[in-house]
């Protein structure tokens, strides 16, 4: 588990995670409202060098941020308003999964079927202020060895 104390540290952690990501990766973010999920995605976007700004796609459900550097696009999904797996299927996320990095907020229990391998990120509020505890868990062969510096 990693502790971040500011939004800047949360973004920096997202940028660190971005260094590990490649086309086809699925990242599932879990945490309460206001935990910092979108802030973490902002850091991922900065690390991937994609066109921004990265904002919560709550009302549009999914937003594609093309790469500015020849790398993979970032598909940022907010599954908060999605009612179930059938609605996830309607988004056709699997159509762009191989070519993009897909990050899904509120995706736990909904998007695991999109890929055998995924990185799960749990963000919990800390004891004070902006402090957050971030736990990374790799699922599948691709993520069998999440770097110790991130765990």
N, C-alpha and C positions, 0 to 999 in steps of 0.2 A: 504494500500500500504506500502511496506517495501523498504527502501533504503539500498543498499549495495554499498560500496565504493571501494572494491578491489576484485580481483579474489578469494582470500582466503575467504572473507566474502560470496561470491557467492557460493563457495563450501560448506561452513558451513551451509548456508541456505538449500542447497540440502540435506545435512545430516539430518537437522531438518525435512525436508519433508519426508525423508526416514523412520523416526521413525513412521510416520503415515501410511505408505504403507503396504499393505498385498497382498497376491496372488489374482489376478483378477482385480487389480487396473489399470486404464488407466489414464495417465497423458499426456496432450496435451500442448506443449510448443510453444509459438508464440513470435516473435520478429525479428527485422531486422538482416541482416548479421552482425556478430561480436558483437551481444548483450550479449552473454554469455550463450546461451542455452546449449551448450556442457559442459561448465564449471559447470553449475548447475547439469547436469546429472552426472558429475564426482563426485560431492558431494553426489548425490543419491546413486551412486555405492559404494562409501566409506561407507555410512550409512547402506546399505544393505549387506555389506561385500561380494561383488561379485568379481570374477576374472577379472582383468583388463589387460591392461590399457583401460580406456574409451576414445575413440577418435571419431571424427565425422564419422559416417558411410555413408557419402554422396555417395560414389561410390559403396558401397556394399548394400546400402539401409537399411539393418537391420543386427544387430549383437546381439547374445545372450551371456550374461555374466553369467555363472553358479555361484551359491552361494558357498562360501567357509565355510559357517557356518550352513548349513541345512535350510536356509531360501529360499525365492523365488528367482528364476533367474531374471535377468534384461534383458528385450528385448528392445534394444535401436534402434529406427527407425529414419531415416532422410527422410522425405517425400518431400524434396525440388525438386527432379527430377521426382516425381510421377505426372502423368498427370490427374488422376481422380480416382473416386471410384472403377472403374473396376480394375485398377492397384493395388489399396490397397487390393482388394479382392484376387488378384493373389498372394499376399504375405502370405496368410493364417495366418494372425496375430491372428484371432479368435481361431485357433487351440491351441495356447499356452496361450491364454489370462487368462484362469481360474487358471493356475498354476504359472504364472509369474507376475511381475510388468512390464507393457509396457509403455515406455516413447517415445512419438513421437514428434520430432522436425518438425516444418513446417506442422503440422497435421491439423490445423484449416480448417474446411470446407471439410475435407477428411475422418477423422477417427471417427467422433462422432457416427456413426452407429455401431461401434464395441461394445459399452457398454452403458447402460442407465445411469450409474453413471460415472463421470470422474472429475478429477481435472484439471482445465485450469490455465495455468501460462503464464502471459504476462510480457515480459521483455522489458523495454524501456531504451534507453540511457539517462543518467542524464545530468546535466548542464556542468559537467567538468570531464575530465579524464576517469577513469574506473567506475565512479558512474553509477549505474543502479537503476531504479525503478521497483520493482517486485510486481505484483498484482496477487493474487490467487483467483480463483472463483470456488466454488464447484457446481457441477451439479448433481442432483439426490439425493435420500435419503441417500446414503452412505456418501456423502460430504455435507449434509445439514448444518453442523456446523463446518466449517473450523475454527480451533483454532484462536482466536483473535491475538495471538502472531505472527501468520504468515500472517495476512492480512494487 
